[in-house]
Amino acid sequence: MLPTQWSTSSFGGDAGLLKPDLQALGAHFACCARPGGRWGAVQCGAQALHGLVLGRLVTTVAVLALLASLGLLLV
């Protein structure tokens, strides 16, 4: 069996964590740890969904603009 070879952007060094990443993670944990009653879990889930969508927002808008322009060309 061949050994696994990993290729990362850290070029074999420790990738480490960036301070803004740690701060955002800490804020997320603090928000989720607060007793929020029945809406606490919903707020935590909404925050996670917001982070997921925000990371792909530019791509989504670009694809929608491309499809709209192609639609206008065909009309």
C-alpha positions, 0 to 999 in steps of 0.5 A: 500500500502506498503512503498518503501524500498530503498537499496543503497551502502551508507547504508542509509547515503548521497552518496555524490559526488566525486571530480573526478565525479564533475570535469569530469561533469564540463569538459563535460559541458564546452566542450558542452557549447563552441560554436563549429560551426556545429561540436560542437553537434557532438563532444559533442555526440561523447564524451558521446558515448565514455564514454558509450563505455569505461565503458563497454570496458573490458566486451566487450573484455572479451566476444569477447575473450571467443567467439573467444576461443569457436570458435577455440575449435569448429574448 
